[in-house]
Amino acid sequence: MANSQTILIVDDDPSWRQTVADVLTDAGYKIASFPRIPDPIPACQAAVLDVSLDPSNSANRDGLMLAQRLAPVPVILLTGLPEGELADFLRSHPSVMGRIDKAGFRKEGLLSLLDRALPKSASAAKILVVEDDPGWRDIYSDVLGQSGFELQFAVSYGEARGLLQRTRFQAAIVDLHLISSSDPEENRDGFALLRVAAQRNLPTIVVSALGAPDDIDRAYDEFGVFAFVEKEAFDRKGFAQTVEEAVRSYEPQPETPSAEPESAKEDPLSSLTDREREVLALLAQGHTNRQIAEALTITPNTVKKHVDHVLQKLGVGTRSAAAAIAARAGLGK
């Protein structure tokens, strides 16, 4: 069977490197094999490591050091050391999937551990990345490239919405504020995407400079995001592990068409509250948030929340799109 995933093998004994390579090649995996820690470490989706990588030094534990460096990549330890000697290390390093005793080596045991480590190994997981900053797109490519993910980038709500319509993804990474929007100052296009992702049961990680408690609470409570990561506190290793966990949590739901209520067909604004209709009417007349706040005697921050809710309920990502719906419904004239 074909398999796009690469397994790193590091063992100072050439006969063991060959034995493991033969098993993995027969199982359809690609391999990268080395007698010692390679520099640089190649991209891989799992690793099989001997604990000791220096035959002249029985105290050598370079394999354990490499296992720590590879985290969160799953690691299988292949060793002649007693099980008790590695018990503490196995407990404290969750990315190490287990230990195989060389004296009792069986290929079925190795493949079973790999199946646990890579439950979705039949094909690389597809991840939608919605980010308009090229620097951050490079960061995602660098951080996630070694994990075998297939990244699909989008820079706007419209582009991302189309990809979600055409492609089955296993996770999404979304920035809330997309400056490519037609309304960059007040834009919250990311929230509209969270709604679409939630409808598809798609684990979504928000990575955003918008770290206000209201935004975080709304992302979790209203849209059930998998994680919220603030850009200023971004940690590469922790983020890679979060993405791995999100992909493993994905459970696709059958896509069944739902009938649209007749009332919604007749009135696209039927889901809006009276206050949201008032906000939309003024928005459709071209008023800014501050002008709407003055007209309704509420704060600009409250207006912003109402606008966010209106965009979400109408299923659009921009004020201009909401204004067009309002105009067709005769609101705001």
The 8 nearest C-alpha neighbors of each residue, nearest first, counted from 0:
[[1, 27, 2, 26, 25, 28, 121, 24],
 [0, 2, 27, 3, 28, 121, 26, 29],
 [3, 1, 28, 27, 4, 0, 121, 29],
 [2, 4, 5, 1, 29, 28, 122, 123],
 [5, 3, 2, 28, 44, 29, 6, 147],
 [4, 6, 29, 43, 30, 44, 28, 7],
 [7, 5, 30, 45, 46, 43, 44, 29],
 [6, 8, 46, 31, 30, 32, 43, 47],
 [9, 7, 32, 47, 46, 48, 31, 33],
 [10, 8, 33, 48, 34, 35, 32, 49],
 [9, 11, 34, 49, 12, 16, 48, 52],
 [10, 12, 34, 52, 35, 13, 53, 9],
 [11, 13, 10, 15, 14, 16, 34, 54],
 [14, 12, 16, 15, 17, 11, 10, 34],
 [15, 13, 17, 16, 12, 18, 19, 11],
 [16, 14, 18, 17, 13, 12, 19, 10],
 [15, 17, 13, 19, 14, 18, 10, 20],
 [16, 18, 20, 14, 15, 19, 21, 13],
 [19, 17, 15, 21, 20, 16, 14, 22],
 [20, 18, 22, 16, 21, 17, 15, 23],
 [19, 21, 17, 23, 18, 22, 24, 16],
 [20, 22, 24, 18, 19, 23, 17, 25],
 [23, 21, 19, 25, 20, 24, 26, 106],
 [24, 22, 26, 20, 25, 28, 21, 19],
 [23, 25, 27, 21, 28, 26, 22, 20],
 [26, 24, 22, 27, 23, 21, 28, 20],
 [27, 25, 23, 24, 28, 22, 0, 110],
 [26, 28, 24, 0, 1, 2, 25, 23],
 [29, 27, 24, 2, 23, 26, 4, 5],
 [28, 30, 5, 4, 6, 24, 27, 3],
 [29, 31, 6, 5, 7, 32, 28, 20],
 [30, 32, 7, 8, 6, 33, 5, 29],
 [31, 33, 8, 9, 7, 30, 16, 34],
 [32, 34, 9, 35, 8, 10, 37, 31],
 [35, 33, 11, 10, 9, 12, 32, 36],
 [36, 34, 33, 9, 52, 37, 11, 10],
 [35, 37, 38, 9, 33, 65, 34, 40],
 [38, 36, 40, 39, 35, 33, 41, 34],
 [39, 37, 40, 36, 41, 35, 33, 65],
 [38, 40, 37, 41, 36, 42, 35, 33],
 [39, 41, 38, 37, 42, 36, 43, 69],
 [42, 40, 39, 43, 31, 37, 7, 145],
 [43, 41, 145, 40, 44, 146, 5, 144],
 [42, 44, 5, 6, 45, 145, 7, 41],
 [43, 45, 146, 5, 4, 6, 72, 147],
 [46, 44, 73, 6, 72, 43, 74, 7],
 [45, 47, 7, 74, 6, 8, 75, 48],
 [48, 46, 75, 8, 76, 74, 7, 9],
 [49, 47, 9, 76, 77, 62, 8, 10],
 [48, 50, 77, 10, 78, 62, 51, 76],
 [49, 51, 62, 60, 63, 78, 48, 61],
 [52, 50, 60, 59, 49, 62, 53, 61],
 [51, 53, 11, 61, 35, 10, 62, 50],
 [52, 54, 55, 56, 51, 59, 11, 57],
 [55, 53, 56, 52, 57, 11, 51, 59],
 [56, 54, 53, 57, 59, 52, 58, 51],
 [55, 57, 58, 53, 59, 54, 51, 52],
 [58, 56, 59, 55, 54, 51, 53, 60],
 [59, 57, 56, 60, 51, 53, 55, 61],
 [58, 60, 51, 57, 56, 61, 53, 52],
 [61, 59, 51, 62, 50, 63, 58, 64],
 [62, 60, 64, 63, 51, 52, 59, 65],
 [61, 63, 50, 65, 60, 64, 49, 51],
 [64, 62, 66, 65, 61, 60, 50, 67],
 [63, 65, 61, 67, 62, 66, 68, 60],
 [64, 66, 68, 62, 67, 63, 69, 61],
 [67, 65, 63, 69, 64, 68, 62, 74],
 [66, 68, 64, 65, 69, 70, 63, 92],
 [69, 67, 65, 66, 70, 64, 71, 63],
 [68, 70, 66, 72, 67, 71, 65, 73],
 [71, 69, 72, 67, 68, 94, 66, 73],
 [70, 72, 94, 240, 69, 73, 239, 236],
 [71, 73, 70, 69, 45, 44, 94, 74],
 [74, 72, 45, 94, 95, 116, 71, 96],
 [73, 75, 95, 46, 45, 96, 47, 94],
 [76, 74, 47, 97, 96, 95, 98, 46],
 [75, 77, 98, 48, 49, 47, 99, 78],
 [78, 76, 49, 99, 48, 98, 100, 101],
 [79, 77, 100, 49, 80, 101, 50, 76],
 [78, 80, 101, 100, 81, 102, 77, 99],
 [79, 81, 78, 82, 84, 100, 85, 50],
 [82, 80, 83, 84, 79, 85, 100, 78],
 [81, 83, 84, 85, 86, 80, 98, 100],
 [84, 82, 86, 85, 81, 87, 80, 88],
 [83, 85, 82, 81, 86, 80, 87, 88],
 [84, 86, 88, 83, 82, 87, 89, 81],
 [85, 87, 83, 89, 88, 84, 90, 82],
 [88, 86, 90, 89, 85, 91, 84, 83],
 [89, 87, 85, 91, 90, 86, 92, 63],
 [90, 88, 86, 92, 87, 91, 85, 95],
 [89, 91, 87, 88, 92, 86, 93, 95],
 [90, 92, 88, 89, 87, 93, 86, 95],
 [91, 93, 89, 94, 90, 95, 88, 67],
 [94, 92, 95, 91, 90, 89, 96, 71],
 [93, 95, 73, 71, 92, 70, 96, 74],
 [96, 94, 74, 93, 97, 73, 92, 75],
 [95, 97, 75, 74, 94, 73, 116, 112],
 [98, 96, 75, 95, 76, 99, 89, 112],
 [97, 99, 76, 75, 77, 100, 78, 96],
 [100, 98, 77, 76, 101, 78, 104, 97],
 [101, 99, 102, 78, 103, 79, 104, 77],
 [100, 102, 104, 79, 103, 78, 99, 77],
 [101, 103, 100, 104, 79, 78, 99, 105],
 [102, 104, 101, 100, 105, 99, 79, 108],
 [105, 103, 101, 102, 100, 99, 106, 108],
 [106, 104, 107, 108, 103, 109, 99, 101],
 [105, 107, 109, 108, 110, 22, 104, 19],
 [106, 108, 110, 105, 109, 111, 112, 104],
 [109, 107, 111, 106, 105, 110, 112, 104],
 [110, 108, 106, 112, 111, 107, 113, 105],
 [109, 111, 113, 107, 112, 108, 114, 106],
 [112, 110, 114, 108, 113, 109, 107, 115],
 [111, 113, 115, 109, 114, 110, 116, 108],
 [114, 112, 116, 110, 115, 111, 117, 109],
 [113, 115, 111, 117, 118, 112, 116, 110],
 [116, 114, 112, 113, 118, 117, 111, 96],
 [117, 115, 113, 114, 73, 118, 112, 96],
 [116, 118, 114, 120, 119, 115, 113, 45],
 [119, 117, 114, 115, 120, 116, 113, 247],
 [120, 118, 117, 121, 122, 123, 124, 247],
 [119, 121, 117, 122, 118, 123, 4, 2],
 [122, 120, 119, 2, 123, 3, 118, 1],
 [123, 121, 120, 124, 119, 3, 2, 4],
 [122, 124, 148, 147, 149, 125, 120, 121],
 [123, 125, 148, 169, 149, 122, 126, 246],
 [126, 124, 149, 168, 169, 150, 148, 123],
 [125, 127, 170, 150, 171, 168, 169, 151],
 [126, 128, 171, 151, 152, 150, 172, 129],
 [129, 127, 172, 152, 171, 151, 130, 173],
 [130, 128, 153, 173, 154, 152, 172, 174],
 [129, 131, 154, 174, 132, 128, 153, 136],
 [130, 132, 154, 177, 133, 179, 129, 155],
 [131, 133, 135, 134, 130, 136, 154, 177],
 [134, 132, 136, 135, 137, 131, 130, 138],
 [135, 133, 137, 136, 132, 138, 131, 139],
 [134, 136, 138, 137, 133, 132, 139, 130],
 [135, 137, 133, 139, 138, 134, 140, 132],
 [138, 136, 140, 134, 135, 139, 141, 133],
 [139, 137, 135, 141, 136, 140, 142, 134],
 [138, 140, 142, 136, 141, 137, 143, 135],
 [141, 139, 137, 144, 138, 143, 142, 136],
 [140, 142, 138, 139, 144, 143, 137, 145],
 [141, 143, 139, 140, 144, 138, 235, 239],
 [144, 142, 146, 140, 145, 141, 139, 239],
 [143, 145, 140, 141, 146, 142, 147, 148],
 [146, 144, 42, 143, 147, 43, 142, 44],
 [147, 145, 44, 143, 144, 148, 43, 42],
 [148, 146, 145, 144, 123, 44, 149, 4],
 [149, 147, 124, 123, 146, 150, 125, 144],
 [148, 150, 125, 124, 126, 123, 147, 151],
 [151, 149, 126, 125, 148, 127, 152, 128],
 [150, 152, 127, 128, 126, 149, 153, 125],
 [153, 151, 128, 129, 127, 150, 154, 130],
 [152, 154, 129, 159, 158, 155, 128, 130],
 [155, 153, 131, 130, 129, 158, 152, 179],
 [156, 154, 158, 157, 153, 179, 159, 177],
 [155, 157, 159, 158, 160, 188, 316, 192],
 [158, 156, 160, 155, 159, 161, 316, 154],
 [157, 159, 161, 155, 160, 156, 153, 162],
 [160, 158, 162, 156, 153, 161, 157, 155],
 [161, 159, 157, 163, 162, 158, 156, 164],
 [160, 162, 164, 158, 159, 163, 157, 165],
 [163, 161, 159, 165, 164, 160, 166, 158],
 [164, 162, 160, 161, 166, 165, 159, 167],
 [163, 165, 161, 162, 166, 160, 167, 159],
 [164, 166, 162, 163, 161, 167, 160, 168],
 [167, 165, 163, 162, 164, 168, 161, 125],
 [166, 168, 169, 163, 165, 125, 164, 162],
 [167, 169, 125, 126, 170, 166, 127, 124],
 [168, 170, 125, 246, 249, 124, 126, 201],
 [171, 169, 202, 126, 201, 168, 246, 203],
 [170, 172, 127, 203, 126, 128, 204, 173],
 [173, 171, 128, 204, 203, 205, 129, 127],
 [174, 172, 129, 205, 206, 128, 175, 204],
 [173, 175, 207, 206, 130, 176, 189, 205],
 [189, 174, 176, 187, 207, 190, 188, 173],
 [175, 177, 187, 174, 186, 189, 178, 188],
 [178, 176, 179, 180, 131, 175, 155, 188],
 [177, 179, 183, 180, 176, 131, 186, 184],
 [178, 180, 177, 155, 181, 183, 131, 154],
 [181, 179, 182, 183, 178, 177, 155, 186],
 [180, 182, 183, 179, 317, 319, 178, 186],
 [181, 183, 180, 186, 184, 185, 317, 318],
 [184, 182, 178, 186, 180, 185, 181, 179],
 [183, 185, 186, 182, 178, 180, 176, 187],
 [186, 184, 183, 182, 187, 303, 288, 176],
 [185, 187, 183, 182, 184, 188, 176, 180],
 [188, 186, 176, 189, 175, 190, 185, 307],
 [189, 187, 316, 191, 190, 186, 156, 175],
 [188, 175, 190, 192, 187, 191, 174, 176],
 [189, 191, 193, 192, 188, 187, 175, 194],
 [192, 190, 311, 194, 188, 189, 193, 316],
 [193, 191, 189, 195, 194, 190, 196, 188],
 [194, 192, 190, 196, 191, 195, 197, 222],
 [193, 195, 197, 191, 192, 196, 222, 198],
 [194, 196, 192, 198, 197, 193, 199, 191],
 [197, 195, 193, 201, 199, 198, 194, 192],
 [198, 196, 200, 194, 199, 195, 201, 222],
 [197, 199, 195, 196, 200, 194, 201, 193],
 [200, 198, 196, 201, 197, 195, 252, 251],
 [201, 199, 197, 198, 196, 202, 251, 252],
 [200, 202, 196, 199, 170, 197, 203, 169],
 [203, 201, 170, 225, 245, 249, 171, 200],
 [204, 202, 171, 224, 225, 170, 172, 201],
 [205, 203, 172, 226, 225, 227, 224, 171],
 [204, 206, 227, 173, 172, 174, 228, 207],
 [207, 205, 228, 174, 229, 173, 230, 227],
 [206, 208, 174, 209, 229, 230, 175, 205],
 [207, 209, 230, 229, 210, 231, 206, 176],
 [210, 208, 207, 211, 214, 175, 229, 176],
 [209, 211, 208, 229, 212, 215, 214, 207],
 [210, 212, 214, 213, 209, 215, 216, 208],
 [213, 211, 215, 214, 216, 210, 217, 209],
 [214, 212, 216, 211, 215, 217, 210, 218],
 [215, 213, 217, 211, 212, 216, 218, 210],
 [216, 214, 212, 218, 217, 213, 211, 219],
 [217, 215, 213, 219, 218, 214, 220, 212],
 [216, 218, 214, 220, 221, 215, 219, 213],
 [219, 217, 215, 222, 216, 221, 224, 220],
 [218, 220, 223, 224, 216, 217, 222, 221],
 [221, 219, 217, 223, 216, 222, 218, 224],
 [220, 222, 217, 218, 219, 223, 216, 194],
 [221, 223, 218, 219, 224, 220, 197, 193],
 [224, 222, 219, 220, 221, 218, 225, 197],
 [225, 223, 219, 203, 226, 222, 218, 204],
 [224, 226, 203, 204, 202, 223, 245, 227],
 [227, 225, 204, 224, 205, 228, 203, 241],
 [228, 226, 205, 204, 206, 229, 215, 225],
 [229, 227, 206, 205, 230, 226, 207, 233],
 [230, 228, 207, 232, 231, 208, 206, 210],
 [229, 231, 233, 208, 232, 207, 206, 228],
 [230, 232, 229, 233, 208, 207, 228, 234],
 [231, 233, 230, 229, 234, 228, 208, 235],
 [234, 232, 230, 231, 229, 235, 228, 238],
 [235, 233, 237, 236, 238, 232, 239, 230],
 [236, 234, 238, 237, 239, 142, 233, 138],
 [235, 237, 239, 238, 234, 240, 71, 70],
 [236, 238, 240, 234, 239, 235, 241, 233],
 [237, 239, 241, 235, 240, 236, 234, 242],
 [240, 238, 242, 236, 241, 237, 235, 243],
 [239, 241, 243, 237, 238, 242, 71, 244],
 [242, 240, 238, 244, 243, 239, 245, 237],
 [241, 243, 245, 239, 244, 240, 246, 238],
 [244, 242, 240, 246, 241, 245, 247, 239],
 [245, 243, 241, 247, 242, 246, 248, 240],
 [244, 246, 242, 248, 247, 243, 202, 241],
 [245, 247, 243, 249, 248, 244, 169, 170],
 [248, 246, 244, 245, 249, 243, 119, 118],
 [247, 249, 245, 246, 244, 250, 202, 243],
 [250, 248, 246, 247, 169, 202, 251, 201],
 [249, 251, 248, 252, 200, 201, 169, 247],
 [252, 250, 249, 200, 253, 199, 201, 169],
 [251, 253, 254, 250, 200, 199, 255, 201],
 [254, 252, 255, 251, 199, 256, 250, 200],
 [253, 255, 252, 256, 199, 251, 257, 198],
 [256, 254, 253, 257, 252, 258, 199, 198],
 [255, 257, 254, 258, 259, 253, 198, 252],
 [258, 256, 259, 255, 260, 254, 198, 253],
 [257, 259, 260, 256, 261, 255, 263, 264],
 [258, 260, 257, 261, 263, 264, 262, 256],
 [261, 259, 263, 262, 258, 264, 265, 257],
 [260, 262, 264, 263, 265, 259, 266, 258],
 [261, 263, 265, 260, 264, 266, 269, 267],
 [264, 262, 266, 267, 260, 265, 261, 269],
 [265, 263, 261, 262, 266, 267, 260, 259],
 [264, 266, 262, 263, 261, 267, 269, 260],
 [265, 267, 263, 268, 269, 264, 262, 328],
 [268, 266, 263, 269, 264, 265, 313, 328],
 [269, 267, 266, 270, 271, 313, 263, 276],
 [270, 268, 266, 271, 267, 263, 262, 272],
 [269, 271, 268, 272, 312, 267, 263, 313],
 [272, 270, 269, 268, 275, 276, 273, 309],
 [271, 273, 275, 274, 276, 270, 269, 277],
 [274, 272, 276, 275, 277, 271, 278, 270],
 [273, 275, 277, 276, 272, 278, 271, 305],
 [274, 276, 278, 272, 277, 273, 271, 305],
 [277, 275, 279, 273, 274, 278, 280, 271],
 [276, 278, 274, 280, 275, 279, 273, 281],
 [277, 279, 275, 281, 276, 280, 282, 274],
 [280, 278, 282, 276, 281, 277, 283, 275],
 [279, 281, 331, 283, 277, 282, 278, 330],
 [282, 280, 284, 283, 278, 279, 286, 331],
 [281, 283, 279, 286, 285, 284, 280, 278],
 [284, 282, 322, 280, 285, 281, 331, 279],
 [283, 285, 281, 282, 286, 331, 280, 332],
 [286, 284, 282, 283, 287, 281, 322, 319],
 [287, 285, 282, 290, 281, 284, 291, 288],
 [288, 286, 290, 289, 291, 285, 282, 281],
 [287, 289, 291, 290, 299, 302, 292, 286],
 [290, 288, 292, 299, 287, 291, 293, 298],
 [289, 291, 287, 293, 292, 288, 286, 294],
 [292, 290, 288, 294, 289, 293, 295, 286],
 [291, 293, 297, 289, 299, 295, 290, 298],
 [294, 292, 296, 290, 291, 295, 289, 297],
 [293, 295, 291, 292, 296, 290, 297, 281],
 [294, 296, 292, 293, 297, 291, 278, 277],
 [297, 295, 293, 292, 294, 298, 291, 299],
 [296, 298, 292, 295, 301, 293, 299, 302],
 [297, 299, 301, 300, 292, 302, 296, 293],
 [300, 298, 302, 292, 289, 301, 288, 303],
 [301, 299, 303, 298, 302, 304, 288, 297],
 [302, 300, 304, 298, 303, 299, 305, 297],
 [303, 301, 299, 305, 300, 304, 288, 306],
 [302, 304, 300, 306, 301, 305, 307, 299],
 [305, 303, 307, 301, 302, 306, 308, 300],
 [304, 306, 302, 308, 307, 303, 275, 309],
 [307, 305, 309, 303, 308, 304, 302, 310],
 [308, 306, 304, 310, 305, 309, 303, 311],
 [307, 309, 311, 305, 306, 310, 312, 304],
 [308, 310, 306, 312, 311, 307, 313, 305],
 [311, 309, 315, 313, 307, 308, 312, 314],
 [310, 312, 314, 308, 191, 309, 313, 307],
 [313, 311, 309, 314, 310, 308, 270, 271],
 [312, 314, 310, 311, 315, 309, 321, 268],
 [313, 315, 311, 312, 310, 191, 316, 194],
 [316, 314, 310, 313, 317, 320, 311, 191],
 [315, 317, 188, 191, 310, 156, 314, 318],
 [318, 316, 320, 319, 315, 182, 321, 188],
 [319, 317, 321, 320, 322, 182, 316, 310],
 [318, 320, 322, 317, 321, 323, 181, 283],
 [321, 319, 323, 317, 322, 318, 315, 324],
 [320, 322, 318, 324, 323, 319, 325, 310],
 [323, 321, 283, 325, 319, 320, 324, 318],
 [322, 324, 326, 320, 325, 321, 319, 327],
 [325, 323, 327, 321, 326, 322, 328, 320],
 [324, 326, 322, 330, 328, 323, 327, 329],
 [325, 327, 329, 323, 328, 324, 330, 322],
 [328, 326, 324, 329, 325, 323, 330, 322],
 [329, 327, 325, 326, 330, 324, 266, 267],
 [328, 330, 326, 327, 325, 332, 331, 324],
 [331, 329, 325, 326, 328, 280, 332, 327],
 [330, 332, 280, 283, 284, 281, 326, 329],
 [331, 330, 329, 326, 284, 280, 283, 325]]
